[in-house]
């Protein structure tokens, strides 16, 4: 085999898929680092979650109102049925809790970013997105 047929990279070249990690990419290899992008504002994600949760709760209450009307038409309503429908409505309203917490944490992330606390802003932003 001649040098022209050698699949290994020569001095100064990188192997395919090596992406600039130098000799093998192991410890002591020539690594090239880039600065990470700054933390992003999670408020839009939180507002979207709040909007979707609000629509879900409104839809649930509208459905429960329709069920209550249907039960009244069939003369099957009563205190127990109204209590169960109210319970289901309150359970559906619980969907707003994580969305509101996400909005609160997104605000905390924004304040941390304005104060120059990049790490706090990243942590709070990630928390707001995954809540």
TINUMAR-823508 format. One record per atom (N, C-alpha, C): residue number from 1; residue in three letters; atom name; y, x, z. Coordinates in steps of 0.1 Angstrom, whole numbers, always signed. Example, Ala and Ser with C-alpha at 12.3 -4.5 7.8 and 13.67 -1.06 7.14 Angstrom:
seq;type;atom;Y;X;Z
1;ala;N;-57;+132;+78
1;ala;CA;-45;+123;+78
1;ala;C;-33;+132;+78
2;ser;N;-22;+128;+71
2;ser;CA;-11;+137;+71
2;ser;C;+0;+129;+79
END
This chain:
seq;type;atom;Y;X;Z
1;unk;N;-12;+8;+0
1;unk;CA;+0;+0;+0
1;unk;C;+12;+9;+0
2;unk;N;+22;+6;-9
2;unk;CA;+34;+14;-9
2;unk;C;+45;+8;+0
3;unk;N;+56;+15;+2
3;unk;CA;+67;+11;+10
3;unk;C;+73;-2;+5
4;unk;N;+73;-4;-8
4;unk;CA;+79;-16;-14
4;unk;C;+71;-28;-11
5;unk;N;+58;-27;-9
5;unk;CA;+50;-38;-6
5;unk;C;+49;-41;+9
6;unk;N;+55;-33;+18
6;unk;CA;+54;-34;+32
6;unk;C;+62;-47;+37
7;unk;N;+55;-57;+43
7;unk;CA;+62;-69;+47
7;unk;C;+71;-68;+59
8;unk;N;+71;-57;+66
8;unk;CA;+79;-55;+78
8;unk;C;+94;-52;+74
9;unk;N;+103;-56;+81
9;unk;CA;+117;-53;+77
9;unk;C;+120;-39;+80
10;unk;N;+129;-33;+72
10;unk;CA;+133;-20;+73
10;unk;C;+145;-19;+84
11;unk;N;+149;-7;+87
11;unk;CA;+160;-5;+96
11;unk;C;+172;-14;+93
12;unk;N;+177;-22;+102
12;unk;CA;+189;-30;+100
12;unk;C;+187;-44;+95
13;unk;N;+175;-46;+90
13;unk;CA;+171;-60;+85
13;unk;C;+164;-67;+96
14;unk;N;+164;-81;+95
14;unk;CA;+156;-89;+104
14;unk;C;+145;-96;+97
15;unk;N;+135;-98;+104
15;unk;CA;+123;-105;+98
15;unk;C;+127;-120;+96
16;unk;N;+120;-126;+87
16;unk;CA;+122;-141;+85
16;unk;C;+118;-148;+98
17;unk;N;+127;-157;+103
17;unk;CA;+124;-165;+115
17;unk;C;+128;-157;+127
18;unk;N;+133;-145;+126
18;unk;CA;+137;-137;+138
18;unk;C;+151;-141;+143
19;unk;N;+159;-146;+134
19;unk;CA;+173;-151;+137
19;unk;C;+181;-141;+145
20;unk;N;+181;-129;+142
20;unk;CA;+190;-119;+148
20;unk;C;+186;-114;+161
21;unk;N;+173;-115;+165
21;unk;CA;+170;-111;+179
21;unk;C;+166;-96;+179
22;unk;N;+167;-90;+168
22;unk;CA;+164;-75;+168
22;unk;C;+149;-73;+168
23;unk;N;+145;-62;+175
23;unk;CA;+131;-58;+175
23;unk;C;+123;-67;+183
24;unk;N;+117;-77;+177
24;unk;CA;+107;-86;+184
24;unk;C;+114;-96;+192
25;unk;N;+126;-96;+195
25;unk;CA;+132;-106;+204
25;unk;C;+128;-105;+218
26;unk;N;+121;-95;+222
26;unk;CA;+116;-94;+236
26;unk;C;+127;-88;+245
27;unk;N;+123;-84;+257
27;unk;CA;+133;-78;+266
27;unk;C;+138;-65;+260
28;unk;N;+151;-64;+261
28;unk;CA;+158;-52;+256
28;unk;C;+161;-53;+241
29;unk;N;+157;-64;+235
29;unk;CA;+160;-66;+220
29;unk;C;+175;-68;+218
30;unk;N;+179;-67;+206
30;unk;CA;+193;-69;+203
30;unk;C;+195;-84;+202
31;unk;N;+201;-90;+212
31;unk;CA;+204;-104;+212
31;unk;C;+218;-107;+209
32;unk;N;+220;-118;+201
32;unk;CA;+234;-122;+198
32;unk;C;+236;-135;+204
33;unk;N;+246;-136;+213
33;unk;CA;+249;-148;+220
33;unk;C;+262;-154;+214
34;unk;N;+263;-167;+215
34;unk;CA;+276;-173;+211
34;unk;C;+281;-182;+222
35;unk;N;+294;-184;+223
35;unk;CA;+299;-192;+233
35;unk;C;+295;-207;+231
36;unk;N;+292;-213;+242
36;unk;CA;+288;-227;+241
36;unk;C;+300;-236;+239
37;unk;N;+298;-247;+233
37;unk;CA;+309;-257;+232
37;unk;C;+312;-262;+246
38;unk;N;+325;-266;+247
38;unk;CA;+329;-272;+260
38;unk;C;+323;-285;+263
39;unk;N;+323;-289;+275
39;unk;CA;+317;-302;+278
39;unk;C;+325;-314;+272
40;unk;N;+317;-324;+267
40;unk;CA;+323;-335;+261
40;unk;C;+326;-346;+270
41;unk;N;+335;-355;+267
41;unk;CA;+339;-366;+275
41;unk;C;+328;-377;+274
42;unk;N;+322;-382;+285
42;unk;CA;+312;-392;+285
42;unk;C;+317;-406;+287
43;unk;N;+330;-407;+286
43;unk;CA;+336;-421;+289
43;unk;C;+332;-430;+278
44;unk;N;+331;-426;+265
44;unk;CA;+328;-435;+254
44;unk;C;+313;-440;+256
45;unk;N;+304;-431;+260
45;unk;CA;+291;-435;+263
45;unk;C;+290;-446;+274
46;unk;N;+298;-443;+285
46;unk;CA;+298;-452;+296
46;unk;C;+304;-466;+292
47;unk;N;+314;-466;+284
47;unk;CA;+320;-478;+280
47;unk;C;+311;-486;+271
48;unk;N;+304;-479;+263
48;unk;CA;+294;-486;+254
48;unk;C;+283;-492;+262
49;unk;N;+278;-484;+272
49;unk;CA;+268;-490;+281
49;unk;C;+273;-502;+289
50;unk;N;+285;-501;+293
50;unk;CA;+291;-513;+300
50;unk;C;+293;-525;+291
51;unk;N;+297;-523;+279
51;unk;CA;+298;-534;+269
51;unk;C;+284;-540;+266
52;unk;N;+274;-532;+264
52;unk;CA;+261;-537;+261
52;unk;C;+255;-545;+273
53;unk;N;+257;-539;+285
53;unk;CA;+253;-546;+297
53;unk;C;+260;-559;+299
54;unk;N;+273;-559;+296
54;unk;CA;+281;-572;+297
54;unk;C;+276;-582;+288
55;unk;N;+273;-578;+275
55;unk;CA;+268;-588;+266
55;unk;C;+254;-593;+270
56;unk;N;+246;-584;+275
56;unk;CA;+232;-588;+280
56;unk;C;+233;-598;+291
57;unk;N;+243;-596;+301
57;unk;CA;+244;-605;+312
57;unk;C;+250;-618;+307
58;unk;N;+260;-618;+298
58;unk;CA;+265;-630;+293
58;unk;C;+254;-638;+286
59;unk;N;+246;-631;+278
59;unk;CA;+235;-638;+271
59;unk;C;+225;-644;+281
60;unk;N;+222;-637;+291
60;unk;CA;+213;-642;+301
60;unk;C;+218;-654;+308
61;unk;N;+231;-654;+312
61;unk;CA;+237;-666;+318
61;unk;C;+237;-678;+309
62;unk;N;+241;-675;+296
62;unk;CA;+241;-686;+286
62;unk;C;+227;-692;+285
63;unk;N;+217;-684;+285
63;unk;CA;+203;-689;+283
63;unk;C;+199;-697;+296
64;unk;N;+203;-692;+307
64;unk;CA;+200;-699;+319
64;unk;C;+207;-713;+320
65;unk;N;+219;-713;+315
65;unk;CA;+227;-725;+314
65;unk;C;+219;-735;+305
66;unk;N;+214;-730;+294
66;unk;CA;+207;-738;+284
66;unk;C;+194;-744;+291
67;unk;N;+187;-735;+298
67;unk;CA;+175;-739;+305
67;unk;C;+178;-750;+315
68;unk;N;+189;-748;+322
68;unk;CA;+193;-758;+333
68;unk;C;+196;-772;+326
69;unk;N;+203;-771;+314
69;unk;CA;+206;-783;+307
69;unk;C;+193;-790;+302
70;unk;N;+184;-782;+297
70;unk;CA;+171;-788;+293
70;unk;C;+163;-794;+304
71;unk;N;+163;-787;+316
71;unk;CA;+156;-793;+327
71;unk;C;+163;-806;+332
72;unk;N;+176;-807;+331
72;unk;CA;+183;-819;+335
72;unk;C;+180;-830;+325
73;unk;N;+179;-827;+312
73;unk;CA;+176;-837;+302
73;unk;C;+162;-842;+305
74;unk;N;+153;-834;+309
74;unk;CA;+139;-838;+312
74;unk;C;+137;-844;+326
75;unk;N;+149;-844;+333
75;unk;CA;+149;-849;+347
75;unk;C;+139;-841;+356
76;unk;N;+139;-828;+353
76;unk;CA;+130;-819;+361
76;unk;C;+139;-809;+370
77;unk;N;+152;-811;+370
77;unk;CA;+160;-802;+378
77;unk;C;+159;-805;+392
78;unk;N;+165;-797;+400
78;unk;CA;+165;-799;+415
78;unk;C;+171;-787;+421
79;unk;N;+171;-787;+434
79;unk;CA;+176;-776;+442
79;unk;C;+168;-763;+440
80;unk;N;+154;-765;+440
80;unk;CA;+146;-753;+438
80;unk;C;+148;-747;+424
81;unk;N;+148;-755;+414
81;unk;CA;+151;-750;+400
81;unk;C;+164;-743;+399
82;unk;N;+175;-749;+405
82;unk;CA;+188;-743;+404
82;unk;C;+188;-730;+412
83;unk;N;+181;-729;+423
83;unk;CA;+180;-717;+431
83;unk;C;+173;-706;+423
84;unk;N;+162;-710;+416
84;unk;CA;+155;-700;+408
84;unk;C;+163;-695;+396
85;unk;N;+170;-704;+390
85;unk;CA;+179;-700;+379
85;unk;C;+190;-691;+384
86;unk;N;+196;-694;+395
86;unk;CA;+206;-686;+401
86;unk;C;+201;-672;+404
87;unk;N;+189;-671;+410
87;unk;CA;+182;-659;+413
87;unk;C;+180;-650;+400
88;unk;N;+176;-657;+389
88;unk;CA;+174;-650;+377
88;unk;C;+187;-645;+371
89;unk;N;+198;-653;+373
89;unk;CA;+211;-649;+369
89;unk;C;+216;-637;+376
90;unk;N;+214;-636;+389
90;unk;CA;+218;-625;+398
90;unk;C;+210;-612;+394
91;unk;N;+197;-614;+391
91;unk;CA;+189;-603;+387
91;unk;C;+195;-597;+374
92;unk;N;+198;-606;+364
92;unk;CA;+204;-601;+352
92;unk;C;+217;-594;+354
93;unk;N;+225;-599;+363
93;unk;CA;+238;-593;+366
93;unk;C;+236;-579;+372
94;unk;N;+225;-576;+377
94;unk;CA;+222;-562;+383
94;unk;C;+223;-552;+372
95;unk;N;+222;-556;+359
95;unk;CA;+223;-547;+348
95;unk;C;+236;-540;+348
96;unk;N;+246;-546;+353
96;unk;CA;+260;-540;+353
96;unk;C;+261;-528;+363
97;unk;N;+252;-527;+373
97;unk;CA;+254;-517;+383
97;unk;C;+252;-503;+377
98;unk;N;+242;-499;+369
98;unk;CA;+241;-486;+364
98;unk;C;+252;-483;+354
99;unk;N;+257;-493;+346
99;unk;CA;+267;-491;+337
99;unk;C;+281;-488;+344
100;unk;N;+283;-495;+355
100;unk;CA;+295;-493;+362
100;unk;C;+295;-479;+369
101;unk;N;+283;-475;+374
101;unk;CA;+282;-462;+380
101;unk;C;+284;-451;+370
102;unk;N;+279;-453;+358
102;unk;CA;+280;-444;+347
102;unk;C;+295;-442;+343
103;unk;N;+302;-453;+343
103;unk;CA;+317;-452;+341
103;unk;C;+324;-444;+352
104;unk;N;+320;-447;+364
104;unk;CA;+326;-440;+375
104;unk;C;+323;-424;+374
105;unk;N;+311;-421;+371
105;unk;CA;+307;-407;+370
105;unk;C;+314;-400;+358
106;unk;N;+316;-408;+347
106;unk;CA;+323;-402;+336
106;unk;C;+337;-399;+339
107;unk;N;+343;-408;+348
107;unk;CA;+357;-405;+352
107;unk;C;+357;-392;+361
108;unk;N;+347;-390;+369
108;unk;CA;+346;-378;+377
108;unk;C;+345;-366;+368
109;unk;N;+337;-367;+357
109;unk;CA;+335;-356;+348
109;unk;C;+349;-353;+341
110;unk;N;+356;-363;+338
110;unk;CA;+369;-361;+331
110;unk;C;+379;-354;+341
111;unk;N;+379;-358;+353
111;unk;CA;+388;-352;+363
111;unk;C;+384;-337;+365
112;unk;N;+371;-334;+366
112;unk;CA;+366;-321;+367
112;unk;C;+370;-312;+356
113;unk;N;+370;-318;+344
113;unk;CA;+374;-310;+332
113;unk;C;+389;-307;+332
114;unk;N;+396;-317;+336
114;unk;CA;+411;-315;+337
114;unk;C;+414;-305;+348
115;unk;N;+406;-303;+358
115;unk;CA;+409;-294;+369
115;unk;C;+403;-280;+365
116;unk;N;+396;-279;+354
116;unk;CA;+391;-266;+349
116;unk;C;+377;-263;+354
117;unk;N;+371;-272;+361
117;unk;CA;+357;-270;+366
117;unk;C;+347;-274;+355
118;unk;N;+344;-264;+346
118;unk;CA;+335;-267;+335
118;unk;C;+321;-270;+339
119;unk;N;+316;-264;+349
119;unk;CA;+302;-267;+354
119;unk;C;+302;-281;+360
120;unk;N;+311;-284;+368
120;unk;CA;+311;-298;+374
120;unk;C;+313;-308;+363
121;unk;N;+321;-305;+353
121;unk;CA;+323;-315;+342
121;unk;C;+310;-317;+334
122;unk;N;+302;-305;+332
122;unk;CA;+290;-306;+324
122;unk;C;+279;-314;+332
123;unk;N;+278;-312;+345
123;unk;CA;+269;-319;+353
123;unk;C;+272;-333;+354
124;unk;N;+284;-337;+357
124;unk;CA;+288;-351;+358
124;unk;C;+287;-358;+345
125;unk;N;+290;-351;+334
125;unk;CA;+289;-357;+320
125;unk;C;+274;-360;+317
126;unk;N;+266;-351;+320
126;unk;CA;+251;-353;+317
126;unk;C;+246;-364;+326
127;unk;N;+251;-365;+338
127;unk;CA;+246;-375;+347
127;unk;C;+251;-389;+342
128;unk;N;+263;-390;+337
128;unk;CA;+269;-402;+332
128;unk;C;+261;-407;+320
129;unk;N;+256;-398;+312
129;unk;CA;+249;-402;+300
129;unk;C;+235;-406;+302
130;unk;N;+229;-401;+313
130;unk;CA;+215;-404;+316
130;unk;C;+212;-414;+327
131;unk;N;+223;-419;+332
131;unk;CA;+222;-429;+343
131;unk;C;+216;-442;+339
END
